[in-house]
Amino acid sequence: MVRKTLRGFVFWGIDSLKGQTIKQHYNDIKQIMESTAHNSKQLQSICNYAHNNVPFYIPLKSSDFSDLPVITKNHYKEMYESFQSQDSTNVYHRMSTSGSTGTPFTVNQDKAKRERTMAEVIYFNEIEGQVLGQKYMYFKAWPEKKSKVERFKQNLVPIDILKLDEVALESIRSTLKNDKQINSCLAYASSYEILSQYMYDKGDTSNMFNLKVIFSSSSLLKEETREKLESIFGCPIIDRYSNQENGILAQTNSNSRVFKVNRASYYIELLKLDSDETAEAGELGRIVVTDLYNHAMPIIRYDTGDLAISDDLDRQNISTLRSIQGRRIDMVYDTQGNVLTPHSISVHMKRYGKLKQWQFIQEDKNYYILKVNGAEGVYKEMDFVDSLKVILGEDANIQVKLVNEIPVLASGKFKNTICNYKVLQEK
């Protein structure tokens, strides 16, 4: 049975006074996620709404989902007003993406969508052991400092990931050791990479901490980072696939690395890399999301730029993702023009477990740069060159740069692979 908290009672009490709107969303999410049902009725409903109320969709001949076009962030930016509902009273909240891994833009959300997002966070936290009201540590690029009152109300320990120097890391380490009320952590995978290496070097072990669950978001955790986290904290490590413009799209659980799709709130398609045809089971495809609950700015067949594999045989009702392999813009190519996903490079670099950081950049068809932090005196430059040529090609020109730090992006995210080779991508 789920343990209740005082803050949880207060939250649900306030929601009850307001008509139990969040509770109703929570119950609906729970019912759908714990069954084999999918939200087909809501899918057609949002398509019908867009056809009747959104300028971009009104002129289209059909409101049938399969007839609607795939949309990218560039479409939203170039025709922003055309994607807004004509019912301006719908706008309740504005959610802006950072654009750190692509193109930034702002998504308007109505009140029901905002409540749905809150309900799904509560549900997906709760099923893995983080109950509403329990204390947690949240790593992100905080735009402004949280007041003591806000931290108390949310039972939150905010960590600014733009300042993860040795002083900050030691402070985090000390807090996690001494504050036994902290139940969970939520951070980008790249933040855990830095923290786990620091604590691993310090020799920390699970008997020193009291964390019950760790949630990782943004990119997939590297296997070596996962292993370090498990040895240090001794608790389940949960991968979460989410974005700012929508919400929690999928999540793993403590027993499986397979992502369970949030079918209650989203409809997810996997489309081929070079066309809008459905990707086959086991084939790498583009993640295309339809948000079932945002009427202020309906997000329908939105190409997120992310890539994944699903083994589900029913391609019209994808409920699991076996692998999420990064963004299409982060793919690199060998010297023959064959695609290498970020995951391919990450798996290869696993052998260099003593590195603090690495970043792989493709500058041209045959020219690559590998930045490494922590290699001096540990690995030889030719070790990297010789081993990378195995996957890139013997004619690869690889420059190894020894650096003291590889900075994160302004959002706090970190990119392990970067492709600046544009010519091949445009063919």
Secondary structure as the mmCIF struct_conf table of DSSP 4:
data_model
#
loop_
_struct_conf.conf_type_id
_struct_conf.id
_struct_conf.beg_label_comp_id
_struct_conf.beg_label_asym_id
_struct_conf.beg_label_seq_id
_struct_conf.end_label_comp_id
_struct_conf.end_label_asym_id
_struct_conf.end_label_seq_id
HELX_LH_PP_P HELX_LH_PP_P1 VAL A 2 LYS A 4
HELX_RH_AL_P HELX_RH_AL_P1 LEU A 6 LEU A 17
TURN_TY1_P TURN_TY1_P1 LYS A 18 GLY A 19
BEND BEND1 GLN A 20 GLN A 20
HELX_RH_AL_P HELX_RH_AL_P2 THR A 21 MET A 33
TURN_TY1_P TURN_TY1_P2 GLU A 34 GLU A 34
BEND BEND2 SER A 35 THR A 36
HELX_RH_AL_P HELX_RH_AL_P3 SER A 40 ASN A 53
TURN_TY1_P TURN_TY1_P3 PRO A 55 PRO A 59
BEND BEND3 LEU A 60 LYS A 61
HELX_RH_3T_P HELX_RH_3T_P1 PHE A 65 ASP A 67
BEND BEND4 LEU A 68 LEU A 68
HELX_LH_PP_P HELX_LH_PP_P2 PRO A 69 VAL A 70
STRN STRN1 ILE A 71 ILE A 71
HELX_RH_AL_P HELX_RH_AL_P4 LYS A 73 GLU A 78
TURN_TY1_P TURN_TY1_P4 MET A 79 MET A 79
HELX_RH_3T_P HELX_RH_3T_P2 TYR A 80 PHE A 83
BEND BEND5 GLN A 84 GLN A 84
BEND BEND6 GLN A 86 GLN A 86
HELX_RH_3T_P HELX_RH_3T_P3 SER A 88 ASN A 90
STRN STRN2 HIS A 93 SER A 96
TURN_TY1_P TURN_TY1_P5 SER A 100 THR A 101
BEND BEND7 GLY A 102 GLY A 102
STRN STRN3 THR A 106 GLN A 109
HELX_RH_AL_P HELX_RH_AL_P5 LYS A 111 GLU A 126
TURN_TY1_P TURN_TY1_P6 ILE A 127 GLY A 129
TURN_TY1_P TURN_TY1_P7 LEU A 132 GLY A 133
STRN STRN4 LYS A 135 LYS A 140
BEND BEND8 PRO A 143 GLU A 144
HELX_LH_PP_P HELX_LH_PP_P3 LYS A 145 SER A 147
HELX_RH_AL_P HELX_RH_AL_P6 LYS A 148 GLN A 154
TURN_TY1_P TURN_TY1_P8 ASN A 155 ASN A 155
STRN STRN5 LEU A 156 ASP A 160
HELX_RH_3T_P HELX_RH_3T_P4 ILE A 161 LYS A 163
BEND BEND9 ASP A 165 ASP A 165
HELX_RH_AL_P HELX_RH_AL_P7 GLU A 166 ASN A 178
TURN_TY1_P TURN_TY1_P9 LYS A 180 GLN A 181
STRN STRN6 ILE A 182 TYR A 188
HELX_RH_AL_P HELX_RH_AL_P8 ALA A 189 ASP A 201
TURN_TY1_P TURN_TY1_P10 LYS A 202 GLY A 203
HELX_RH_3T_P HELX_RH_3T_P5 SER A 206 MET A 208
STRN STRN7 VAL A 213 SER A 217
BEND BEND10 SER A 218 SER A 219
HELX_LH_PP_P HELX_LH_PP_P4 LEU A 220 LYS A 222
HELX_RH_AL_P HELX_RH_AL_P9 GLU A 223 PHE A 233
BEND BEND11 CYS A 235 CYS A 235
STRN STRN8 ILE A 237 SER A 242
BEND BEND12 GLN A 244 ASN A 246
STRN STRN9 ILE A 248 ASN A 253
TURN_TY1_P TURN_TY1_P11 SER A 254 ASN A 255
STRN STRN10 SER A 256 VAL A 261
TURN_TY1_P TURN_TY1_P12 ARG A 263 SER A 265
STRN STRN11 TYR A 266 LEU A 271
TURN_TY1_P TURN_TY1_P13 LEU A 273 ASP A 274
BEND BEND13 SER A 275 GLU A 277
STRN STRN12 THR A 278 THR A 278
HELX_LH_PP_P HELX_LH_PP_P5 ALA A 279 GLU A 280
TURN_TY1_P TURN_TY1_P14 ALA A 281 GLY A 282
BEND BEND14 GLU A 283 GLU A 283
STRN STRN13 GLY A 285 ASP A 291
BEND BEND15 LEU A 292 TYR A 293
BEND BEND16 ALA A 296 MET A 297
BEND BEND17 ARG A 301 ARG A 301
STRN STRN14 TYR A 302 ILE A 309
BEND BEND18 LEU A 313 LEU A 313
TURN_TY1_P TURN_TY1_P15 ARG A 315 GLN A 316
BEND BEND19 ASN A 317 ASN A 317
STRN STRN15 THR A 320 LEU A 321
BEND BEND20 ARG A 322 ARG A 322
STRN STRN16 SER A 323 ARG A 327
HELX_RH_3T_P HELX_RH_3T_P6 ARG A 328 ASP A 330
STRN STRN17 VAL A 332 TYR A 333
TURN_TY1_P TURN_TY1_P16 THR A 335 GLN A 336
STRN STRN18 VAL A 339 LEU A 340
HELX_RH_AL_P HELX_RH_AL_P10 PRO A 342 MET A 349
TURN_TY1_P TURN_TY1_P17 LYS A 350 ARG A 351
TURN_TY1_P TURN_TY1_P18 GLY A 353 LYS A 354
BEND BEND21 LYS A 356 LYS A 356
STRN STRN19 GLN A 357 GLN A 362
BEND BEND22 ASP A 364 ASN A 366
STRN STRN20 TYR A 367 ASN A 373
BEND BEND23 GLY A 374 GLY A 374
TURN_TY1_P TURN_TY1_P19 GLU A 376 VAL A 378
BEND BEND24 TYR A 379 TYR A 379
HELX_RH_AL_P HELX_RH_AL_P11 GLU A 381 LEU A 392
TURN_TY1_P TURN_TY1_P20 GLU A 394 ASP A 395
STRN STRN21 ASN A 397 VAL A 403
BEND BEND25 ASN A 404 ASN A 404
HELX_LH_PP_P HELX_LH_PP_P6 PRO A 407 LEU A 409
TURN_TY1_P TURN_TY1_P21 ALA A 410 SER A 411
BEND BEND26 GLY A 412 GLY A 412
BEND BEND27 ASN A 416 ASN A 416
STRN STRN22 THR A 417 CYS A 419
HELX_RH_AL_P HELX_RH_AL_P12 LYS A 422 GLU A 426
#
